[in-house]
């Protein structure tokens, strides 16, 4: 039987999404609970896979990664082998922050984060276009970002 989230679980998840560095004690205080049950709930949420990991969200620009590019990829073929090889190769490229298999005009949508346009060109020439099963590559260079978040609005679920 799978674990079902209740109201307290969703409150804990909402708090941790905003600041995963919060102590169990401070979360418990905010929820009007004692520390032990909150600690046990967090451990259960981790064990059940609701919490995948804890990370620090960095400012790309401050660490020198000023260019975000979305790349629409069409493959030459759509066999399981092509799809698996593509994803395996993409996972070897640290510049790629996200890879999504999508419907529509592309097979995959990639999110690439690099220093600048020259770094993007180098990535294209020395890595991406060397993949033998690429069909079409279309780049969308981000001019500005209106919204960017990793938080999930749990009131919708």
N, C-alpha and C positions, 0 to 999 in steps of 0.2 A: 504494500500500500504506500502511495506517495504522500509526502508531507504537504499539508495545506497551510498556507499563510493565514494568520489571523491579524486583527487590527494592530496588536502590539508588535508583531513581526514586521509589518509594513512600516510602522513608526520607527523601529530600530533601523531598518534598511534605509529609510529616508534620511535619518540622522547620519548614518555612516556614509551615504553617498555625498553628503555635503562636506563631511570631514571624517575620514576614516581613521584619523589620529586621536579621535575622542576616546577618553577612558571609559571603561565599563561603568565606573562609579558616576561619571558625569551624565552618561546616558540614562542610567537608572534614576538619578535625581530628577532629570527632565521629565521622565515618564511617571514619576511618583512611585517607583518600585525600589526594591532592595537590589544589591549588586548581584547576588548569586543567581536569581532567575534570569536576569538580563544576560549574564555571562553564559549560562546554559543555552539560552535562545540563540545567542550569536554563534556558539559552537555548533548548534544544530543547523543553523542557516549555512554555515560553512560546509558542514558534512553533507548536507543535502544539495549543495551546488548552487544555492541562491547567491552566495558570495563566492566569486571565482578567485579573486585576489585583491590585495590592497596595493595601491600605487600612489606615487606622487605625480600630479599632473603638471607638466612643465610648460613654461612659456616658450614656444618654438623660436620666436624672434630673439629672445634674450640669450638663448643658447646658440644663436647663429644660423638657425634654419628659417630663412625668411620667405621661402617660396613653397606654396602648397599647390599641387597640380592633381586634378582628377583625370584619369586616363581610361577611356573606353576601349576595350579590347575585343576584337572578334578573332576567333581561332579559325584555322583552315578546315578543321574537322571537329566533329562533336562526339567522337567515341570516348568511352570511359578513359581509355589510355591517354588521349590528348588532354582531357580535363585534368586527370591526376598528375600528368607530367607538368602541366602549366602551373598548377598550384604548388607542386614541389619546388619548382624553379623560383617562383615568386617568393616563397618563404625564405629563400637564400639571399634576398635583396633587402638589406636593412633600411634602405630608403623608402620602402613600401610600408606604410603604416596600416593600411587596410586593403583587403581583397575580398570583393563580394561577387558571387555568381548572380547574375541578374537576368531578367526577362527584357524583351524589347530589342533594340538595335544592336546591343552588345552582348557578349557572353560574360564578360567580367568588367567590373568597375574597380579601379585601383585608386587609392589615395597615396600620393607620394609627397614626402616632405624633404626638401633639400635646401642648400644654402642660397642658391640663386639660379638664374636662367642658364648660366654656363654649366653648373652642376647638373641641371636637368638635361641639357644637351649631351653631356658626357654619359649620363645614365642611359639615355636613349641609344646612343651610338655604341657604347661598350658593353651594355647588358641587355636591355629589353629587346632591341631589334635583332639580336643574335639568336633569340629563341626561334628554332626552325619551323614551328607550327603556328606562328602568328599570321593572321590574315590582314587585319586592319587595326590601326592604332590612331585614336583621336584624343588630342589633349585639350583640356579645359584649364587654363591658368587662373587661379584665384586672384582677384583684384583686392577684395576685402572680404571680411567674414562678419556676417550679421548675427549669427548665433552658432555657438559651438559648445556642446555639453556632453557629458557621459552619463548624466543623471536620467533615470527613468521616472516619469511621473506615475507613482504607484496608485494615485487616486483613480487612474483609468483602468486598473485591473481588478 
